[in-house]
Amino acid sequence: MVESPQENGPDVLAEEQDIRNILVDALNKLPEREREIIALYYYDELTLKEIGKVLNVTESRISQLHSQAILRLRGYLAMMKGTLL
C-alpha cells in the first residue's frame, strides 16, 4: 500500500499562509485608488461600469487603473517568487 499525501498537512497550510501574507503585502503596496478598484472588482464583484459610477470616472479609466494594478501586483509577486520556493 502507498500512503496518500495529506492535502492539508502542516507544510501545505504554512505555505498557503505565506502566499496569503505575500499577496496582502502586495495589495497594501498599491496606491489607494487601485486597491479600492481591486476590492470593488474582486471582493464586491462590481463591474467596471459600476465601479466607474461609484468613483465618478469613466469605465475606460477604471479599466486602465485595473490593468495597471494587476501589472503592479504581477511585478511585485514576480520579485517575491524566490521567497516562495
C-alpha positions in Angstrom: 0.0 0.0 0.0 1.1 3.5 -0.8 0.2 6.2 1.7 -1.6 9.1 0.1 -0.2 12.5 0.8 -2.1 14.7 3.2 -3.5 17.6 1.3 -3.8 19.8 4.4 -0.7 18.9 6.2 1.2 21.5 8.2 3.6 22.2 5.5 0.9 22.9 3.0 -1.0 25.1 5.4 2.1 27.1 6.2 2.9 27.6 2.5 -0.7 28.8 1.9 -0.4 31.2 4.7 2.9 32.5 3.4 1.3 33.1 0.0 -1.6 34.9 1.5 0.8 37.1 3.5 2.7 38.0 0.4 -0.5 38.8 -1.5 -1.8 41.0 1.3 1.6 42.8 1.4 1.4 43.3 -2.4 -2.1 44.7 -2.2 -1.1 47.1 0.6 1.7 48.4 -1.6 -0.8 49.5 -4.3 -2.0 53.1 -4.4 -5.2 53.6 -2.5 -7.4 54.1 -5.6 -6.0 51.0 -7.3 -6.5 49.0 -4.1 -10.1 50.2 -4.0 -10.7 49.2 -7.6 -9.3 45.7 -6.9 -11.5 45.4 -3.8 -14.6 46.5 -5.6 -14.0 44.3 -8.6 -12.9 41.1 -6.8 -14.4 41.3 -3.4 -17.7 43.2 -4.0 -17.9 41.8 -7.6 -18.9 45.0 -9.2 -18.5 45.5 -12.9 -16.0 48.1 -14.3 -19.0 50.2 -15.3 -20.4 50.1 -11.7 -17.0 50.9 -10.2 -16.8 53.9 -12.6 -20.2 55.2 -11.2 -19.0 54.7 -7.6 -15.7 56.5 -8.2 -17.2 59.0 -10.6 -14.9 58.2 -13.5 -15.4 56.5 -16.9 -15.5 52.8 -17.3 -12.5 53.1 -19.6 -10.4 54.8 -16.9 -11.4 52.1 -14.4 -10.2 49.5 -16.9 -6.9 51.3 -17.3 -6.4 51.6 -13.5 -7.4 47.9 -13.0 -4.9 46.8 -15.6 -2.2 49.0 -14.0 -2.9 47.5 -10.6 -2.7 43.9 -12.0 0.6 44.7 -13.6 1.9 46.2 -10.3 0.8 43.0 -8.5 2.3 40.7 -11.0 5.6 42.6 -10.8 5.7 42.5 -7.0 4.8 38.8 -7.0 7.4 38.0 -9.6 10.0 39.7 -7.3 8.8 37.7 -4.4 8.7 34.4 -6.3 12.1 33.4 -4.9 10.7 33.6 -1.3 8.0 31.1 -2.2 10.4 28.4 -3.4 
